[in-house]
Amino acid sequence: MASDLISFSNPVFAQYAFYSGVVLCKTMDMSLLTVYYRLKNKVFINPEDNPGGKVTPNDPDVERIRRCHLNDLENVVPFVLIGGLYVLTGPSAHAAALHFRIFAAARIFHTISYLFALPQPCRALSFVVGYMATASMAVNVIRSGVM
């Protein structure tokens, strides 16, 4: 029954909720980091945000953070949506925890490698690992949906 699956008494759902919360909070924190760097570097995209009315559209630090944030949005949202459907397939707690942990670790490492400009293939590998965790869950969801 679906109501049994979507409950914190279900260890799969509890793990899903925890790791979704972690990556969603990390994604939200990217907004705060963008604001911090905008204020620190006095970079304002809208005239009303700057008391002098000057617009400074391209700052390398701010743009790096914004690209990292955009990449989070492109990856975390599908993880949360597909992960929720994956929970409904009734996977083993071990397999589910492995998917969720791999994705969360990959996204955290992706952010670190992006913000500190670690040499490639650090960022690319972390992207691929996280993507593959989500893709693996998606395949399980699709297989479960075929009657």
Helices and strands as residue ranges (DSSP letters): H 2-5, H 11-40, G 47-49, H 60-88, H 93-115, H 122-145
